[in-house]
Amino acid sequence: MAETITPMKTEMGWVMEIPPEMAEILKVEPGSLAILYPKGGALETEILPPPSAELKEDFERLFNKYRETFEELKRIGD
């Protein structure tokens, strides 16, 4: 039985990781993301490549640097 993928809701639409077999069919890199959003009564999509190692490292560094700030914002509801 096929696995069901549930997109993650964001403020502007939904995000989901493209499964490897779909990435192969679409000829995109494994780990790419599909962004789904409503537009004009239809569902639009955009495909983003997976984040680079450099971007992941920058994110981790900044997240750790400002961890307390992010936790406080989350606690007070942003």
Number of C-alpha atoms within 10 A of each C-alpha: 3 4 6 6 10 10 14 12 12 11 6 10 15 16 19 17 19 23 15 14 10 11 16 12 8 11 9 17 14 16 16 18 20 18 20 20 17 12 9 6 6 8 10 12 15 10 16 15 13 16 12 9 9 9 11 12 12 12 12 13 12 11 13 12 11 11 13 11 12 13 12 11 11 10 9 7 7 8
